[in-house]
Amino acid sequence: MPQGSSILLIIGGGIAAYKSLELIRELKKRGCAVRAILTKAGHQFVTPLSVAALSGEKVFDDLFSLTDEVEMGHIQLSRSADLVVVAPATADLMAKMATGQASDLATTALLATDKRVLIAPAMNVRMWQHPATQRNLATLAGDGIAVVGPNSGDMACGEFGPGRMAEPLEIVAAIERLLDGASVSPPAPSLAGRHVLVTSGPTHEPIDPVRYLANRSSGKQGHAIAAAARRAGARVTLVSGPVAIADPAGVETIHVETAQQMLEAVERALPADIAVFAAAVADWRVASASGDKIKKAGGRAPALALTENPDILATIARHRQHRPALVVGFAAETANLVEHAQAKLASKGCDLIVANDVSLTGSGIAGGVMGADSNAVHLVSASGITTWPTLGKDEVATRLVQHFAALGAEWT
Ligand code: C5P
């Protein structure tokens, strides 16, 4: 991010406004100047005092007085920044932006600015999915407005799905990209015409009709990669184990339970140009699952004989007929991350390993990368190691897809 960049932050009225306070802190840490406009609804969620204390600047709102106009007109306010960021961008603000309304200070500044605008939408899942909001989103994208998020997950209103505002670090990363792109932002590398195959989530290996072996994978990272590849114009097939998150829009999603079924679905989906194996496939299954529920028998625990599951990544990376041009695996490690990833690169025969530093994000058992919203990764390939900072899983997905598209030139 260029030192001394200046951001005009418009805080709309949504519960996610509390995250905008964190966003101000992160931007200030990176040497940005932040001026904020608080909408009338925004006042219901955060106070001008907290915004002013964190930004170190006067907060502008609809009580914009004559003195303010003399010191700094609203036109100047909208143009003095390098970038205008709307976070949270409510359904109402998006609708007003899409129809060019100038009914208060925030919308007037958005209409008057000659700078790029980034919005971080946040709203109830039904409001987000409503055709009116999706129409407004398409209009805003057509106007050159950049968008970060929303993410999927539990919402403050008790529902589940897309609508959560992107995390502050994801918004910072999007701001960095826009600012580093100078005045003309380069178009994201496209995957149009490519077929991308992604595995995601855990597998469930049956013990008997009611019990199974599994792991804590949430599928968030794999699903985010599938969605990002779709956004980049690819045809995407997602083979997902049992997860509690929605199928990404526009992605052909095949639901499976076991590693064996996942392998079969992956083989059926070939050929593909890129295959990304983000699933946490169970290493073992019960050699012969019982057809009937296993009953307790006089205090004796049943002995479960395990047998190894097929390695889907290694199988596809060595596929004789249809090896994808780019095969990507994941490796979650707590120690000697890069060494293990390099060894895995060779043993699996893939082109790239995305290594998760699980030790950085949590303690292992229930915490950690599995189920979390952020991820710290290293990209390990024959040509070297690239380390990224801790980023939201959506941001990791977007960057990975850009990386794959950039590599495309090498494998066409
Ligand atoms: O060997 P390990 O499980 O650490 O390797 C992780 C990578 O291999 C991930 O990309 C995972 O999706 C893939 N994998 C697979 N089939 C397995 C085991 C792992 O595709 N049976």
Residues whose N, C-alpha, C, O or C-beta is under 5 A from the ligand:
A	BS01	C5P	F277 A278 A279 A280 V281 A282 N309 P310 D311 I312 L313 V328 G329 F330 A331
